[in-house]
Amino acid sequence: MVVGEISQERDLVIIGGGPGGYSAAIRAAQLGLSVTLIEQGHIGGVCLNEGCIPSKVFTHAAAKLVEKPHLQDLGISGSEGKFDIKQLLAYKTKVIKRLRSGIENLCKENKIELINGKATFLDINRIGVENGHQFDIFTCKNTIIATGSSPIMPLELKTISGRILLAHEIFNLQEIPTDLLIMGNDYISMEVASCYAALGSNVTIILDNQLGLPFDESIKKELLRLFKKRKIRVINKEKLLSTNEKEDGITLTIQTDKNREETFHGSFLFVSGTKIPNVETIGIERFGIQQTDQGFIKVDGNMESSINSIYAIGDVTEGPALAVKAIKQGKAAVEAISGGKPEVDLTFLPVIVHTIPPIASVGLTEQDISELGLDARISQFPMRSNGYAAITADVDGFIKVISDSTTSIILGIHMIGEGAVELSTSFVQLMEMAAKEEDIKFPSYAHPGIGEGVLEAVEGLVGQAIHSVLTK
């Protein structure tokens, strides 16, 4: 190992080049800081290379396959609709490489020093970086830890033949499983189920008693209805009794919520796993940084840890493991380091699931309203009543709006249907500005368009939706 004799000085060193890390680096450069970004693997982190982007390539392909009958209705023929998994994997790699190259160019244009290697704290303001036989030392005024998290297999499951897969492995399969078992209650489990069912697998989801997503009950009910429509079997599990993994498949025996013992066979088993923060190898234990019992780094409103000048963002901190959180925290941390007064408020963080159709949820649910004892108005507009949905044949789902009966302030917006992901930004903006019913009803909406459904859902709060009959 060759050790750098001279310690290189920087205003900021960022450990981890995922969405939060590289966003923080670019913002730091924009604010005039000298910044070094250290990534042990590929720039873009797990999100770009193993998580968000690969999974969305697959869900996009699945959604296109589902469109085939509609394309025939439109007179578009000449395609047998055959699916080639190798071609999809090649496309996934192409997209990842293009996005990764784009980030590298952004770092170069912003004069960010990008280093590949394993970073370790030598002391509070000194970072050592190992890359093969090279070892460099950086002295920095501030450090941001953005090392992310990793899924771990439940203790009761140990794979012997590669038939049990975690989130970063399922979208690298070289085949479409004939029978896919899924054990998990989170959003990635729902995306995997929806995606692989569309790609041709016989899918069985095994839940821990109930759908664990933080959705309005009506959204959960509609999702389960659509799963049934697409022949996705849903089982509620009380206890996992045994697993039997062989070279050609895996067998699970469970005790159901109805106190029955049932056995399920699959080509593969997908398990969402438990996220743990990637902090074990970076040397923070020597400083006594405050962490939760699970190892997540505790931070204040500026993302600063219990040690001055050391900040943490993204999955290594408490809260949802979402790229949007990491990006927002990364920018805020740098702005705080530069003397600004940023604000990170995740109250209206949208919950997004790329199922078919997708889901977006912001604000209070109908269950929340009941538990809080609030007097609220509730309206649900079906997508089948939307003109543009009729054109595109995307008629499954609905938009649900909840408002305060006294103030008319919008308390929650929930949607399952095509366009939900894109409209979620508008949902968040409306919630952040404490919009009232009139704020949504006043503007003009493009016709025909999915966005009209939001207007009609709000008009439905007072029985004035044009394309929906008020039920009494």
C-alpha positions as CSV (number, residue, x, y, z in Angstrom):
1,M,0.0,0.0,0.0
2,V,1.3,3.4,-0.9
3,V,0.3,6.1,1.6
4,G,-0.1,9.7,0.5
5,E,2.5,11.7,2.3
6,I,0.7,15.0,2.1
7,S,-2.8,15.5,3.4
8,Q,-5.0,17.2,0.8
9,E,-7.2,20.0,2.1
10,R,-10.9,20.3,1.1
11,D,-13.9,22.4,2.3
12,L,-16.1,19.3,2.1
13,V,-15.6,15.6,1.7
14,I,-18.7,13.5,0.8
15,I,-18.6,9.8,1.4
16,G,-21.1,8.1,-0.9
17,G,-22.0,9.0,-4.5
18,G,-25.7,8.1,-4.6
19,P,-28.5,10.6,-5.3
20,G,-28.0,12.4,-2.0
21,G,-24.2,12.4,-2.2
22,Y,-23.8,13.6,-5.8
23,S,-26.6,16.2,-5.4
24,A,-24.9,17.5,-2.3
25,A,-21.5,17.7,-4.2
26,I,-23.0,19.7,-7.1
27,R,-24.8,22.1,-4.7
28,A,-21.5,22.5,-2.8
29,A,-19.7,23.4,-6.0
30,Q,-22.4,25.8,-7.0
31,L,-21.9,27.5,-3.6
32,G,-18.1,27.8,-4.2
33,L,-16.9,25.0,-1.9
34,S,-13.9,22.8,-2.8
35,V,-15.4,19.3,-2.7
36,T,-14.3,15.7,-3.0
37,L,-16.9,13.0,-3.6
38,I,-15.8,9.5,-2.7
39,E,-17.7,6.4,-4.0
40,Q,-16.6,2.8,-3.3
41,G,-18.7,1.3,-6.1
42,H,-20.3,3.0,-9.1
43,I,-21.4,6.7,-9.1
44,G,-25.1,6.9,-8.6
45,G,-25.1,4.4,-5.7
46,V,-27.6,1.6,-5.2
47,C,-30.5,3.7,-6.5
48,L,-29.0,4.1,-10.0
49,N,-27.1,0.8,-10.3
50,E,-29.2,-1.7,-8.4
51,G,-32.4,-0.2,-7.1
52,C,-34.6,2.6,-8.3
53,I,-33.6,2.7,-12.0
54,P,-33.3,-1.0,-12.7
55,S,-36.7,-1.7,-11.0
56,K,-38.4,1.1,-13.0
57,V,-37.0,-0.3,-16.3
58,F,-38.7,-3.5,-15.5
59,T,-42.0,-1.9,-14.3
60,H,-41.9,0.2,-17.5
61,A,-41.5,-2.9,-19.7
62,A,-44.3,-4.6,-17.8
63,A,-46.7,-1.7,-18.3
64,K,-45.9,-1.7,-22.0
65,L,-46.8,-5.4,-22.2
66,V,-50.1,-4.8,-20.5
67,E,-50.9,-2.2,-23.3
68,K,-50.8,-4.9,-26.0
69,P,-54.6,-5.5,-26.2
70,H,-55.2,-1.7,-26.4
71,L,-52.7,-1.3,-29.2
72,Q,-54.6,-3.9,-31.2
73,D,-57.8,-1.9,-30.5
74,L,-56.0,1.1,-32.0
75,G,-55.2,-0.9,-35.2
76,I,-51.5,-1.2,-34.3
77,S,-50.5,-4.7,-35.3
78,G,-47.5,-6.6,-36.6
79,S,-46.1,-7.4,-33.2
80,E,-46.5,-10.8,-31.6
81,G,-45.8,-9.3,-28.2
82,K,-43.0,-11.7,-27.5
83,F,-40.8,-10.8,-24.5
84,D,-37.0,-11.2,-24.5
85,I,-35.5,-11.0,-21.0
86,K,-32.0,-10.7,-22.4
87,Q,-33.0,-7.7,-24.5
88,L,-34.6,-6.0,-21.5
89,L,-31.4,-6.7,-19.4
90,A,-29.3,-5.1,-22.1
91,Y,-31.6,-2.1,-22.2
92,K,-31.4,-1.8,-18.4
93,T,-27.6,-1.8,-18.6
94,K,-27.7,0.8,-21.4
95,V,-29.9,3.2,-19.3
96,I,-27.7,2.8,-16.2
97,K,-24.5,3.5,-18.1
98,R,-26.0,6.5,-19.8
99,L,-27.2,8.0,-16.5
100,R,-24.0,7.2,-14.8
101,S,-22.0,8.9,-17.5
102,G,-24.2,11.9,-17.2
103,I,-23.5,12.2,-13.5
104,E,-19.8,11.8,-14.1
105,N,-19.9,14.6,-16.6
106,L,-21.8,16.8,-14.2
107,C,-19.2,16.3,-11.6
108,K,-16.5,17.2,-14.1
109,E,-18.2,20.3,-15.3
110,N,-18.7,21.4,-11.7
111,K,-15.0,20.8,-10.9
112,I,-15.9,18.1,-8.3
113,E,-13.1,15.7,-7.5
114,L,-14.5,12.3,-8.0
115,I,-12.6,9.5,-6.3
116,N,-13.2,5.7,-6.4
117,G,-12.3,4.0,-3.2
118,K,-13.1,3.0,0.4
119,A,-13.3,5.9,2.8
120,T,-12.6,5.7,6.5
121,F,-12.4,8.4,9.2
122,L,-8.9,8.7,10.6
123,D,-10.2,11.4,13.0
124,I,-13.0,14.0,12.9
125,N,-11.5,16.1,10.1
126,R,-9.3,13.5,8.3
127,I,-10.5,10.9,5.8
128,G,-8.4,8.1,4.4
129,V,-9.3,6.6,1.0
130,E,-8.0,3.2,0.0
131,N,-8.1,2.2,-3.7
132,G,-6.1,-1.0,-4.3
133,H,-2.5,-0.2,-3.3
134,Q,-3.1,3.6,-3.2
135,F,-4.0,5.3,0.1
136,D,-4.7,9.0,0.1
137,I,-5.5,11.3,3.1
138,F,-7.9,14.3,3.0
139,T,-8.2,17.0,5.6
140,C,-11.6,18.6,5.4
141,K,-13.6,21.3,7.3
142,N,-16.8,19.3,6.9
143,T,-17.9,15.8,6.0
144,I,-21.2,14.4,4.8
145,I,-21.9,10.7,5.2
146,A,-24.1,9.5,2.4
147,T,-23.3,5.8,2.4
148,G,-26.8,4.5,2.1
149,S,-28.2,1.2,3.4
150,S,-28.2,-2.5,2.4
151,P,-31.0,-5.1,2.6
152,I,-30.3,-8.1,4.7
153,M,-32.0,-11.5,4.6
154,P,-34.3,-12.4,7.5
155,L,-32.6,-14.7,9.9
156,E,-35.0,-17.6,9.2
157,L,-34.0,-17.6,5.5
158,K,-30.6,-18.6,4.1
159,T,-30.2,-19.3,0.4
160,I,-28.1,-22.3,-0.7
161,S,-28.8,-22.2,-4.4
162,G,-29.5,-18.5,-5.2
163,R,-33.3,-19.1,-5.3
164,I,-34.0,-16.5,-2.5
165,L,-33.5,-13.0,-3.8
166,L,-33.2,-9.5,-2.3
167,A,-34.2,-6.2,-3.9
168,H,-30.8,-5.7,-5.6
169,E,-30.9,-9.2,-7.1
170,I,-34.4,-9.7,-8.5
171,F,-33.9,-7.5,-11.5
172,N,-30.7,-9.3,-12.5
173,L,-32.4,-12.6,-13.2
174,Q,-31.6,-14.1,-16.5
175,E,-35.1,-15.7,-16.7
176,I,-38.7,-14.9,-15.9
177,P,-39.7,-17.3,-13.1
178,T,-42.5,-19.7,-13.9
179,D,-43.7,-19.4,-10.3
180,L,-42.6,-16.5,-8.2
181,L,-43.1,-16.3,-4.4
182,I,-42.9,-12.9,-2.7
183,M,-42.6,-12.4,1.0
184,G,-42.9,-8.7,2.0
185,N,-45.4,-5.9,2.8
186,D,-43.5,-2.9,1.4
187,Y,-43.7,-1.0,-1.9
188,I,-40.9,-2.9,-3.6
189,S,-42.8,-6.2,-3.0
190,M,-45.9,-4.7,-4.6
191,E,-43.9,-3.5,-7.6
192,V,-42.2,-6.9,-8.0
193,A,-45.6,-8.6,-7.9
194,S,-47.2,-6.3,-10.4
195,C,-44.2,-6.3,-12.7
196,Y,-43.5,-10.1,-12.9
197,A,-47.1,-11.0,-13.2
198,A,-47.3,-8.8,-16.3
199,L,-44.1,-10.4,-17.6
200,G,-45.5,-13.9,-17.3
201,S,-44.9,-15.3,-13.8
202,N,-47.5,-16.9,-11.6
203,V,-47.1,-14.7,-8.6
204,T,-48.0,-15.4,-5.0
205,I,-47.6,-12.7,-2.3
206,I,-47.3,-13.8,1.3
207,L,-48.1,-10.9,3.6
208,D,-47.6,-10.5,7.3
209,N,-51.3,-10.4,8.1
210,Q,-52.1,-7.3,6.1
211,L,-50.9,-4.9,3.4
212,G,-48.3,-2.9,5.2
213,L,-48.2,0.2,3.0
214,P,-49.2,3.6,4.5
215,F,-52.2,4.0,2.2
216,D,-55.8,4.9,2.5
217,E,-57.8,1.7,3.0
218,S,-59.6,2.4,-0.3
219,I,-56.3,2.4,-2.1
220,K,-55.3,-0.9,-0.5
221,K,-58.7,-2.4,-1.4
222,E,-58.4,-1.4,-5.0
223,L,-54.8,-2.7,-5.3
224,L,-55.9,-6.1,-4.0
225,R,-58.8,-6.1,-6.4
226,L,-56.5,-5.4,-9.3
227,F,-54.1,-8.1,-8.0
228,K,-57.0,-10.6,-8.1
229,K,-58.0,-9.4,-11.6
230,R,-54.4,-10.2,-12.8
231,K,-54.4,-13.6,-11.0
232,I,-51.9,-12.5,-8.4
233,R,-52.6,-14.7,-5.3
234,V,-52.4,-12.9,-1.9
235,I,-51.9,-14.9,1.3
236,N,-51.9,-13.5,4.8
237,K,-49.2,-15.2,6.9
238,E,-49.2,-15.6,10.7
239,K,-46.0,-17.6,10.9
240,L,-43.3,-19.1,8.6
241,L,-43.1,-22.7,9.5
242,S,-40.4,-24.0,7.2
243,T,-38.4,-23.5,3.9
244,N,-37.1,-26.2,1.6
245,E,-34.7,-24.9,-1.1
246,K,-33.5,-27.1,-3.9
247,E,-31.6,-26.6,-7.1
248,D,-34.8,-26.2,-9.1
249,G,-37.0,-24.2,-6.7
250,I,-38.1,-23.4,-3.2
251,T,-41.0,-24.6,-1.0
252,L,-42.5,-22.5,1.9
253,T,-44.8,-23.8,4.5
254,I,-46.7,-21.2,6.5
255,Q,-49.4,-20.8,9.1
256,T,-52.0,-18.5,7.6
257,D,-54.1,-15.9,9.5
258,K,-56.9,-18.5,9.4
259,N,-54.8,-20.9,11.4
260,R,-54.3,-23.2,8.5
261,E,-51.0,-24.8,7.4
262,E,-50.3,-24.2,3.7
263,T,-47.4,-25.1,1.4
264,F,-46.3,-23.0,-1.6
265,H,-43.9,-23.9,-4.4
266,G,-41.9,-21.4,-6.5
267,S,-39.0,-21.1,-8.9
268,F,-37.7,-18.2,-6.8
269,L,-38.6,-16.4,-3.6
270,F,-38.3,-12.6,-3.4
271,V,-37.8,-11.1,0.0
272,S,-37.7,-7.4,0.6
273,G,-35.5,-7.8,3.6
274,T,-34.6,-5.3,6.3
275,K,-32.6,-2.2,5.6
276,I,-29.5,-1.6,7.7
277,P,-27.3,1.6,7.4
278,N,-23.9,1.2,5.8
279,V,-21.8,2.6,8.6
280,E,-19.8,-0.3,10.0
281,T,-16.7,0.2,7.9
282,I,-16.3,4.0,7.9
283,G,-14.8,4.4,11.4
284,I,-17.5,6.6,13.1
285,E,-17.6,4.4,16.2
286,R,-14.4,6.0,17.5
287,F,-16.1,9.4,17.8
288,G,-19.2,8.3,19.7
289,I,-21.6,9.7,17.1
290,Q,-25.1,9.2,18.4
291,Q,-27.0,6.4,16.6
292,T,-30.3,4.6,17.0
293,D,-30.4,1.1,18.2
294,Q,-30.6,0.0,14.6
295,G,-27.4,2.0,13.8
296,F,-28.9,5.0,11.9
297,I,-27.1,8.2,12.5
298,K,-29.1,10.8,14.5
299,V,-29.1,14.3,12.9
300,D,-30.6,17.7,13.6
301,G,-32.7,19.9,11.2
302,N,-29.5,20.8,9.3
303,M,-28.5,17.1,9.0
304,E,-25.6,17.7,11.4
305,S,-24.7,14.7,13.6
306,S,-23.8,14.9,17.3
307,I,-20.3,15.7,16.2
308,N,-19.8,19.2,14.8
309,S,-18.7,19.3,11.2
310,I,-20.0,15.7,10.5
311,Y,-23.3,15.5,8.6
312,A,-25.4,12.5,7.5
313,I,-28.1,12.2,4.8
314,G,-30.3,9.6,3.2
315,D,-30.6,6.0,4.2
316,V,-28.0,6.3,7.0
317,T,-30.4,8.5,8.8
318,E,-33.8,7.7,10.4
319,G,-36.9,7.8,8.2
320,P,-38.0,6.3,4.9
321,A,-35.2,4.9,2.6
322,L,-36.1,7.1,-0.4
323,A,-33.9,8.9,-2.9
324,V,-36.1,12.0,-2.7
325,K,-35.3,12.3,1.0
326,A,-31.6,11.9,0.4
327,I,-31.5,14.5,-2.3
328,K,-33.4,17.0,-0.2
329,Q,-31.3,16.4,2.8
330,G,-28.0,16.6,0.8
331,K,-28.8,20.0,-0.6
332,A,-29.9,21.2,2.9
333,A,-26.8,20.0,4.6
334,V,-24.5,21.8,2.1
335,E,-26.6,25.0,2.4
336,A,-26.3,24.8,6.2
337,I,-22.5,24.3,5.9
338,S,-22.4,27.4,3.6
339,G,-24.1,29.5,6.2
340,G,-27.6,29.3,4.9
341,K,-30.8,28.4,6.8
342,P,-32.4,25.5,4.9
343,E,-35.5,23.7,5.9
344,V,-36.2,20.0,5.5
345,D,-39.8,19.1,6.2
346,L,-40.8,15.6,5.1
347,T,-44.4,15.9,6.3
348,F,-45.7,15.8,2.7
349,L,-43.2,13.3,1.3
350,P,-45.2,11.5,-1.4
351,V,-45.5,7.7,-1.2
352,I,-45.1,6.3,-4.7
353,V,-45.5,2.8,-5.9
354,H,-44.9,1.8,-9.6
355,T,-47.5,-0.9,-9.7
356,I,-49.8,-1.3,-12.7
357,P,-51.4,1.2,-12.4
358,P,-49.2,3.3,-10.1
359,I,-50.1,4.7,-6.7
360,A,-49.4,8.2,-5.2
361,S,-50.4,9.2,-1.7
362,V,-49.9,12.5,0.1
363,G,-51.3,13.7,3.4
364,L,-53.9,12.3,5.8
365,T,-55.9,9.1,5.0
366,E,-59.5,8.4,5.8
367,Q,-58.3,6.3,8.7
368,D,-56.2,9.2,10.0
369,I,-59.3,11.5,9.9
370,S,-61.3,9.0,11.9
371,E,-58.5,8.5,14.5
372,L,-58.0,12.2,14.9
373,G,-61.8,12.8,15.2
374,L,-61.7,15.5,12.4
375,D,-64.8,16.7,10.6
376,A,-63.9,16.1,7.0
377,R,-65.4,15.9,3.5
378,I,-64.3,12.9,1.3
379,S,-64.7,12.5,-2.4
380,Q,-63.6,9.7,-4.8
381,F,-63.6,10.2,-8.5
382,P,-63.3,7.0,-10.7
383,M,-60.8,7.0,-13.5
384,R,-63.4,5.2,-15.7
385,S,-65.3,8.6,-15.8
386,N,-62.3,10.5,-17.1
387,G,-62.4,11.2,-20.9
388,Y,-58.6,10.8,-21.5
389,A,-58.5,7.6,-19.5
390,A,-61.2,6.3,-21.8
391,I,-59.0,7.1,-24.8
392,T,-55.9,5.4,-23.4
393,A,-57.9,2.5,-21.8
394,D,-56.4,3.3,-18.4
395,V,-59.7,3.1,-16.6
396,D,-58.6,1.3,-13.4
397,G,-58.4,3.3,-10.2
398,F,-59.5,6.6,-8.8
399,I,-58.5,9.9,-7.2
400,K,-59.5,10.5,-3.6
401,V,-59.5,13.9,-2.0
402,I,-60.1,14.7,1.7
403,S,-60.8,18.2,3.0
404,D,-61.6,19.9,6.3
405,S,-65.3,20.6,6.5
406,T,-64.9,23.8,8.3
407,T,-61.9,25.5,6.6
408,S,-62.1,23.7,3.2
409,I,-58.3,23.1,3.5
410,I,-57.1,20.0,1.6
411,L,-56.0,17.3,4.1
412,G,-55.0,14.5,1.8
413,I,-54.9,13.4,-1.9
414,H,-54.6,9.7,-2.9
415,M,-54.6,8.2,-6.3
416,I,-54.3,4.8,-7.9
417,G,-54.3,5.1,-11.7
418,E,-52.2,6.1,-14.7
419,G,-50.6,9.5,-14.2
420,A,-50.4,9.2,-10.4
421,V,-46.6,9.5,-10.3
422,E,-46.6,12.7,-12.4
423,L,-49.6,14.2,-10.6
424,S,-48.0,13.5,-7.2
425,T,-45.9,16.7,-7.5
426,S,-49.0,18.8,-7.8
427,F,-50.5,16.9,-4.8
428,V,-47.4,17.8,-2.7
429,Q,-47.5,21.5,-3.8
430,L,-51.2,21.7,-2.9
431,M,-50.6,20.3,0.5
432,E,-47.5,22.5,1.1
433,M,-49.4,25.7,0.3
434,A,-52.4,24.6,2.5
435,A,-54.6,24.8,-0.5
436,K,-58.3,25.1,-0.1
437,E,-61.0,23.5,-2.3
438,E,-61.4,26.8,-4.2
439,D,-57.6,26.9,-5.0
440,I,-58.1,23.7,-7.0
441,K,-61.4,24.6,-8.5
442,F,-60.4,28.0,-9.8
443,P,-57.8,27.2,-12.5
444,S,-58.6,25.8,-15.9
445,Y,-57.6,22.2,-16.7
446,A,-56.5,20.8,-20.1
447,H,-59.2,18.8,-21.7
448,P,-59.1,15.9,-22.2
449,G,-56.5,15.1,-19.5
450,I,-56.0,13.0,-16.5
451,G,-55.5,16.1,-14.4
452,E,-59.2,16.9,-14.8
453,G,-59.8,14.0,-12.4
454,V,-58.3,16.1,-9.5
455,L,-60.8,18.9,-10.3
456,E,-63.7,16.5,-10.4
457,A,-62.7,14.8,-7.1
458,V,-62.6,18.2,-5.4
459,E,-65.9,19.3,-7.0
460,G,-67.3,16.0,-5.7
461,L,-66.7,17.1,-2.1
462,V,-69.8,19.3,-2.4
463,G,-71.7,17.1,-4.9
464,Q,-70.7,19.1,-8.0
465,A,-68.6,16.7,-10.1
466,I,-69.8,16.8,-13.7
467,H,-68.9,13.2,-14.7
468,S,-69.7,11.4,-11.5
469,V,-73.1,10.8,-10.0
470,L,-73.4,11.5,-6.3
471,T,-74.6,8.4,-4.5
472,K,-77.0,8.9,-1.6
